[in-house]
């Protein structure tokens, strides 16, 4: 699939969607913005008006403390998407922190364990509340061992994601390519719709409470990851 074209941000509306419909394959976000260092007050107001926002991060690698956070992308149920470029040496983003710690806004991730640790390590943010579609998929979709975002979105949203830019240099934040920004945008545009499908499955199979209790453990697991404690729950000498 070719990279999704991105168009500039238009005037931002704060109304909430009546229902979430996955964006059409190959479509552009309704609104899109690339921001430097933090949310703007306008985007904070927009996203804070939503009950749910989808969040993802890009970093130089997978080792917290060694590999710096480079990009934070966020989408709401209206397909408003912004990508926040995190500058080298940056250690805080007050408006982003306000959104991520807002108890009235659920943050939806895919593999929240990594993103929560990355936001905590890079910007001192304690994300809450949260929903992880990867954990939810493993609890709900026990008929498969394919729980990657690409497979999940393909099944629940009918859209095939292009993951070609996944392993690329995110550190050159001032020079990110259209392909990288399209990849980053698409990684959050379908998460809220996927969450809805997973909630229906978890409710039907009477596993929603277990999922919610699992999500509550993620910040602790993320903190352990940041401290590089390893598999402390395993039975070994």
Buried (B, 14 or more C-beta within 10 A) or exposed (E): EEBBEBEEBEEBEBEEBEEBEBBEBEEBBBBBBBBEBBBBEBBBBBBBBBEBBBBBBBBBEEEBEEBBBBBBBBBBBBBBBBBBBBEEEBEEBEBBBBBBBBEEBBBBBBBBBBBBBBBBBBBEBEBBBBBBBBBBBBBBBEEEEEBBBBBBBBBBBEBEBBBEBBEBEBBEBEEBEEBBBBBBBBBBBBBBBBBBBBBEBBEEEEBBEEBEEBBEEBBEBBBBBBEEEEEEEEEEE
